[in-house]
Amino acid sequence: RAMTASTSAQQNVAVGANALDANTTGDNHVAVGYGALGSNTTGGDNVAVGLNALTSNTTAIGGVALGHKALQNNTTAKYNVAIGYQTQTTLLLFVKYCYQTHQSLQTMALVHTH
């Protein structure tokens, strides 16, 4: 089962067991894979594809996590992009947008640890 706690959330896609399972009012999500965005409650505009991708996210917005356990420990940090296997711990690509003015990319940092 997926998206079991939804109350008034709109424009969401959840495929996989426990995907978007805690989401109540968060809108505009795509969650594909077991546990993808599983803890999200009110955050919006996130994309999570892969087993436990963005699984701990609760209120963060604008995140993109593609890969097995990508950004799995992120809870409230906004506008993060992680691509690849377990990118929370091995490769982090942070992309920060100027959300209020919708301007182009402001900050980009690439960190790689072993």
Residue pairs with C-beta under 8 A, 6 or more apart in sequence:
1 17
1 18
1 21
2 14
2 15
2 16
2 17
2 18
2 19
2 20
2 21
2 31
3 9
3 12
3 14
3 19
3 20
3 21
3 23
4 21
5 21
5 22
5 23
5 24
5 41
6 12
6 20
6 23
6 24
7 24
7 25
8 24
8 25
9 23
9 24
9 25
9 26
9 27
9 29
10 27
10 28
11 27
11 28
11 29
12 20
12 23
12 26
12 27
12 28
12 29
12 30
12 31
13 29
13 30
13 31
13 32
14 20
14 23
14 29
14 31
14 32
14 36
14 37
15 31
15 32
15 33
16 31
16 32
16 33
16 34
16 35
16 36
17 34
17 35
18 34
18 35
18 38
19 31
19 32
19 33
19 34
19 35
19 36
19 37
19 38
19 48
20 26
20 29
20 31
20 36
20 37
20 38
20 40
21 35
21 38
21 39
22 38
22 39
22 40
22 41
22 58
23 29
23 37
23 40
23 41
24 41
24 42
25 41
25 42
26 40
26 41
26 42
26 43
26 44
26 46
27 44
27 45
28 44
28 45
28 46
29 37
29 40
29 44
29 45
29 46
29 47
29 48
30 46
30 47
30 48
30 49
31 37
31 38
31 40
31 46
31 48
31 49
31 53
31 54
32 48
32 49
32 50
33 48
33 49
33 50
33 51
33 52
33 53
34 51
34 52
35 51
35 52
35 53
35 55
36 48
36 49
36 50
36 51
36 52
36 53
36 54
36 55
36 65
37 46
37 48
37 53
37 54
37 55
37 57
38 52
38 55
39 55
39 56
39 57
39 58
39 75
40 46
40 54
40 57
40 58
40 59
41 58
41 59
42 58
42 59
43 57
43 58
43 59
43 60
43 61
43 63
43 76
44 61
45 61
45 62
46 54
46 57
46 60
46 61
46 62
46 63
46 64
46 65
47 63
47 64
47 65
47 66
48 54
48 55
48 57
48 63
48 64
48 65
48 70
48 71
49 65
49 66
49 67
50 65
50 66
50 67
50 68
50 69
50 70
51 68
51 69
52 68
52 69
52 72
53 65
53 66
53 67
53 68
53 69
53 70
53 71
53 72
54 60
54 63
54 65
54 70
54 71
54 72
54 74
55 69
55 72
56 72
56 73
56 74
56 75
57 63
57 71
57 74
57 75
57 76
58 75
58 76
59 75
59 76
60 74
60 75
60 76
60 77
60 78
60 80
61 78
61 79
62 78
62 79
62 80
62 97
62 99
63 71
63 74
63 77
63 78
63 79
63 80
63 81
64 80
64 81
64 82
64 83
65 71
65 72
65 74
65 80
65 81
65 82
65 87
66 82
66 83
66 84
67 82
67 83
67 84
67 85
67 86
67 87
68 85
68 86
69 85
69 86
69 87
69 88
70 82
70 83
70 84
70 85
70 86
70 87
70 88
71 80
71 82
71 87
71 88
72 86
72 88
73 88
74 80
74 88
78 99
79 94
79 95
79 96
79 97
79 99
80 92
80 94
80 95
81 93
81 94
81 95
82 88
82 91
82 92
82 93
83 91
83 93
84 90
84 91
87 93
89 113
90 112
90 113
90 114
91 110
91 111
91 112
92 109
92 110
92 111
93 108
93 109
93 110
94 107
94 108
94 109
94 111
95 105
95 107
95 108
96 105
96 106
96 107
96 108
97 103
97 105
97 106
98 104
98 106
